[in-house]
Amino acid sequence: MNLKALLFCVPILFLAAMAFGQRAIVKGKITGQQSKEPLTGATVLLSGTNNSTITNLNGEYQFYVNSGNVNLTVRYLGFRDTTLTVNLKGGELKVLNVALSGRQQKLSDVTITGYTQGQAKALNQQKNADNIKNIIAADQIGRFPDPNAAEALQRVPGVNIERDQGEGRYVSVRGLAPQFTNTSINGEQIPSPEADVRFVALDAIPSDQLASIEVTKALTPDLDGDAIGGSINLITRTPQSSIPEISGSFGGGYNNLMGKSNLQGQLQYGQRFGKDEKLGLLLNSNYYHNDLGSDNVERSVADNELELRDYELTRTRLGLSSSLDYKFNNHHEIYLKGLYSRFTDREFRRAYVFAPEDEEIVKATKDRFESQSVISVNAGAKHTFKKFFLDYEAQYSYGEQNTPYDNEAEFIAGISSNIDFSNSRYPAFQAADYTNNSLYEFDAVGFGKTLAKDKNLTAKFNIGLPYKLGDNDGLIKFGAKARSKDKSYRIQQNTVENLGGVPTLDAFEEDPVKDEFFSGRYELGRPLNVTSLIGYYNANPGQFELQVEDKAIDEALESYTANEDVVAGYLMARQQIKKLMVLGGVRYEYTRVKYNSSDVVINEAGDLEDILPVSGSSTYDFILPQLHFKYELSKFSNLRAALTWSYARPNFSEIIPAQEINREDNVATVGNADLMPVSAINYDLMFERYFGSVGIVSAGLFHKKLDDFIYRRVLFNTSYPLTGPAAVTGIDVVQVQNGNAAQVTGLEFAFQRRLTLIPALKAFSLYLNYTYTHSKANIQSREATESDSNVQEEIRLPGQSANVGNASLGYEGKKLSLRTSINFSDKFLSEVGGSKAEDIYVKSRLQLDASASYALNKKIRLFTEVLNITNQPLQLYQGNKSQTIQREMYSFWTRFGVKFNL
Amino acid sequence: MKTLKYIFFASVILSMTACDKKNDNLIAPIVENDFPQILLLADEGDGELEDEDKFSFKITLADRKDPEGNELGGKIIPLEQDATVNFEVSDTKGFDAISSYILDAKAFYEIDDCTSSEDADIDLNMVFDARTGKGSVTFPKGVEEIEIEFETEASLFDDDVFNEEERGLEIKLSSVNAPGQNVVVNSSNVFEYRVLDDEGIYGEYELDIDDASQFQNYINLFGLVNEEVKGLSADDVEEIKIEFQYGELKALVVLKQTIQVSECGETETVNREIEIEADLEELEGDSLKGDLELVGEIEDDKGASKEFVYKGSFEVVSGALTLVLQGEFDDDETEEITLALSK
């Protein structure tokens, strides 16, 4: 056995050998006296000791204690400590429900509702967690104007998001790109609907569907090990009491750029049934329809081209989730949780491309519909026995990205133009009569259709053995998991060109979608209507010529199937030693992957020579020791340290053995089925000081040492295939490979509290966080030549922003609440180019949002939100900051409506 | 009351689900197997010298995806049933009555390199009305291409003067009748037939190989793109010809060396030839002097193609052609070279 695994296993086995005393069980639910809401993350403490347990999302706890008279103290930020005495016989299970009253003496005139309540839930969980994590609760999410899970996550320290059309989509944690973070729903990983990646576009998940989001930054052995940046867990809602809970919201909004309204609604029903509330049912549904758009200008440095893009989009998000549970008695319960989310995106892109070198102007329109669906069903059970507890679960999850049509048409005019990029914000051009559609001749129209599927079947169990070592509580936990993943991607592409007779563009024009583009700086004329062109195509197919070879190449090169089986097991122990908590253990994960795709060979004449089926497979395993320390400096202060091992699997696009051998250009792009995951050792140190009036100040340091970092490598003048008999010699092979080391170091700071120290500002709260990261990775130098191919070059990690932060000032009155929020992310490397001058960066961005709500009564609240108030663009540059290559403007958009809780 | 709440709740969920449709104003394109077979003109045009008594055009099918996946670039998938294609002479130039030029028409197709449908007495039901210029022909099942040949009145245009005005005609496919089959025609494209004036640049010219400087000029000019031509001496060569055809130039060196050629079961001894072909990109064919540009491709041993270009001018005086050309190929170029040619 690996030495590091041995180091962690031996103490655990030693603990396991300890005798168990005469034990009893206390369990129950902690709620707020006024709100009747469950208090998540409350500490239930054995008075006079440091032995404690924590309430879960439903406010429930379970505590193994010695029999006899037991004094229990319940502690929760924002509430008074409550101590109760309970008498327990050996082997007995006693239910003790506690309703806590507010910390009135400190928070006079301030009610713990809404945002503060959410903040309290989150901070209590965070404070009492064994490992370093951040939690945001639903009430807290609801106070920020964040419609999807990605945007909700941007408020978490160390989290940065990548946006699409102004809306958050992908999440990066601690300076590492999205592929270094895994995403789960209710504790189990969900598949990515996208074809070539593992990570999930979180704009597909409406935030209204969630009870809370956890971002685990230091892994424990009972968590999946494939998360270097962090592990995101999206937790859906559960029923709480026999009183039917019907809550929801309805509203609309306005997008200023498009001059269009949007629509949203959410409805939730939850209730427990029966005399003992044994059966619980919760249904949640939400819908968000958003008409949006952007004005975009792009520059191609290599081709000296200028592109104007006018985007018009309609996006919808539909979320349905349900939870059904049955508690047979205090010992045994079963549950079934389901989630369905569907994100649709209809996109029109109307564009001009000015190409002075070719003396051409291209006018194009794209019309694409895409839906991303995620289904997740978890069925499981929890059992509490006298000496141990057991839980097990099976999960089926399925992600799909369906693009039933992706139609794009191009017309070309032989018009010469001059372009001038001296004003990087608004490049200039001169072109005579370029809006005259009768000058544009038909070039091509493409009809694409793709379907990406990803299915996971998972089964797992966990067993916990509580024990007592002297006066200190401990827990040994072990479990196992198996997951089978099937992923596939199918593509159908038909591109037709002019066989003769297709009219000029003026036969297919339509009215512009908006009055002005870039506030009237550029004139776009009347755009091309693809639907009209398709109507003509259907009526006159004899005028169109199918590009048969392109079809064969596109369909073969991108399609693939993959299968991945993962088996994992872990053993861990948690031991309280007075004020010190030690959690240690080891996780083992074994992965077997198989892939099938195609080789595409282009001959010297540039023609398709052959398409050959290829397949690849590999196996790898990891032993991942994890060690956590938490020292309680005081009732409200913790010092944490963690040493953890983790890894990140490569994206499917990098590992599938698809290959393109282009003998005309003498370059082969080859997949690498033997690509190993990136492994990492993570060091974490964190100080937290919580405020009894609900708040926190924390500071943390982290360092991640990555090995087998994945990078793109060019093997000059080599043979193809890379192993075995050479079919082609003297060819440059581009392949993603392992080999180089990388590291990320960072500092996290967070502060949030109500400003109760200043009486005049006691209704205000401040939310601040800031993360600094520094990274470096070594790759093959872009200057490398055939004779000098091992020269190295240091770059920063793609996706890593040096400075990321949030600032938010809120006012929480009895009826009125106001909040203004700023989210800042520094520039980051988006794409590693062929040379340093070709590296593409996303510029720094600061977004200002504001929200307000007014409570008409205890049940109904009006709300309004304004996003991107200062009209911050997305900007990319190539090589140096002055060379802007993309600038996309969205203007601001709003949402408003009513929220109710009947 | 409770029941009402539940009904309301269920209704809202259903209505939300119903909202999830965003495919307004969409027309699904016809693709894959729904995309029809297309009958079209095989070429954009052709031309013959003015004393020629026939010309032809071809009708073919557009390439489709090979269902068996053998031909990756696509191939012609023949029709499963016979179809009737209608065509018409859509324009004439230099004459008015079609019947004054077109005397007769016939249709056939190639069964193999040595046999045509005529040889096998297969009738394609060719009908052509020279008064209206309209005709029809059967495009048989299982066939990739058919050819329609017109017998023409050569004397209509054959004269001894240079004609600056254009002479010829245009042909279009007009419709197809293919019951039970998904077949359409491309009725937009035109086959242009041009009557080429042999008093102008068109026709075959000969270079005097006994003129050492002219022979060397030819070697220097076309040796740029052909290593074998570059190494030739006058003693190797029987004759050198340059022919200007419709849209292309053929530079032919006939060697003294002979070879055996077998074709359709017959073997004969012929002189070996080195042929260089190029497209006429720019040619002022309706005048006796002007500029011209020739573009061609050379394929290397591995199958890769490289383009060559010759630019220059021409002048025709009493049947004698003077070409002044400069060639560029693969980073090499020639001086401006003059060739003196005669008919």
Contacts between the chains, C-beta under 8 A, distances in Angstrom:
chain1	res1	chain2	res2	distance
A	244	B	2	7.6
A	244	B	5	7.4
A	246	B	5	6.6
A	246	B	9	7.3
A	265	B	12	7.3
A	265	B	16	6.5
A	267	B	9	6.3
A	267	B	12	5.3
A	267	B	13	7.1
A	269	B	5	7.8
A	269	B	6	7.8
A	269	B	9	5.3
A	283	B	9	7.2
A	283	B	13	7.5
A	285	B	12	7.1
A	285	B	13	4.5
A	285	B	16	5.7
A	286	B	16	7.5
A	287	B	16	3.9
A	287	B	19	5.9
A	287	B	20	7.7
A	289	B	19	6.4
A	314	B	22	5.0
A	316	B	19	6.9
A	316	B	20	5.6
A	316	B	22	6.4
A	318	B	16	6.3
A	318	B	17	6.5
A	318	B	19	7.7
A	318	B	20	5.2
A	320	B	13	7.0
A	320	B	17	7.9
A	342	B	20	6.3
A	344	B	20	6.4
A	344	B	22	5.6
A	346	B	22	4.4
A	346	B	23	7.3
A	367	B	26	7.7
A	369	B	22	6.7
A	369	B	23	6.3
A	369	B	26	7.9
A	405	B	26	7.1
A	405	B	28	7.2
A	407	B	29	6.9
A	445	B	29	8.0
A	447	B	29	4.7
A	447	B	31	5.4
A	492	B	31	7.5
A	492	B	32	7.2
A	494	B	29	7.5
A	494	B	31	4.4
A	494	B	32	7.1
A	494	B	35	7.4
A	499	B	38	7.0
A	499	B	40	6.6
A	499	B	62	7.0
A	499	B	186	5.5
A	499	B	188	8.0
A	499	B	189	7.2
A	500	B	40	7.8
A	500	B	186	5.7
A	500	B	188	4.6
A	500	B	189	3.8
A	501	B	186	6.7
A	501	B	187	7.3
A	501	B	188	2.4
A	501	B	189	6.8
A	531	B	25	5.3
A	531	B	26	6.3
A	531	B	27	5.4
A	534	B	27	4.6
A	534	B	28	7.8
A	534	B	29	4.9
A	535	B	27	5.2
A	537	B	29	6.0
A	537	B	30	7.6
A	538	B	27	6.6
A	538	B	29	6.4
A	538	B	30	5.4
A	541	B	30	6.2
A	541	B	35	6.3
A	541	B	36	5.3
A	541	B	38	7.0
A	541	B	184	5.8
A	542	B	36	7.3
A	542	B	38	5.0
A	542	B	39	7.8
A	542	B	40	7.3
A	542	B	184	4.0
A	542	B	185	5.6
A	542	B	186	4.3
A	542	B	187	6.8
A	542	B	188	7.8
A	543	B	186	6.0
A	543	B	188	5.6
A	545	B	38	7.8
A	545	B	62	6.1
A	546	B	35	6.4
A	546	B	62	7.3
A	546	B	63	7.5
A	546	B	64	7.0
A	546	B	65	7.6
A	546	B	74	7.5
A	548	B	63	5.4
A	548	B	64	6.7
A	548	B	65	5.3
A	548	B	73	6.0
A	548	B	74	2.9
A	549	B	72	6.5
A	549	B	73	4.4
A	549	B	74	6.6
A	551	B	65	6.5
A	552	B	65	7.2
A	552	B	72	4.9
A	552	B	73	7.5
A	552	B	74	7.8
A	603	B	303	5.7
A	604	B	300	7.4
A	604	B	302	4.4
A	604	B	303	4.5
A	604	B	304	3.6
A	605	B	299	7.2
A	605	B	303	4.8
A	605	B	304	5.8
A	605	B	305	5.5
A	606	B	304	8.0
A	606	B	305	7.8
A	607	B	73	6.4
A	608	B	72	4.6
A	608	B	73	5.8
A	609	B	72	7.6
A	610	B	72	7.1
A	611	B	69	7.6
A	611	B	72	6.1
A	663	B	302	7.6
A	663	B	304	8.0
A	664	B	304	6.5
